Amino acid sequence: MRAVITVIGKDNVGILHKVSGICAEMGANVIEVTQSVLQDMFAMIMLVDITGLSGDFSEMVDKMTALGNDLGLSIHTMHEDIFNSMHNI
């Protein structure tokens, strides 16, 4: 099972570190990352393997959302099944 994490907002030092830190803490393995900084705006898409997650997926979603709130970013975490369903309609 995999999840897609998107991050958008004003660029700051350590965004990738903090997001991947939650992944490591929860036992999610980062498979692929793409990121861009456009002027002062940060955009990232991260694909993570959640088969070894140490807690509930909803706990990871809540932690990512809280991190986004703390940093003034929009962090959205979506299970692969929902992502695929949205794009197969």
Secondary structure, 3 states (H helix, E strand, C coil): CEEEEEEEEECCCCHHHHHHHHHHHHCCEEEEEEEEEECCEEEEEEEEECCCCCCCHHHHHHHHHHHHHHHCEEEEEEEHHHHHHHCCC
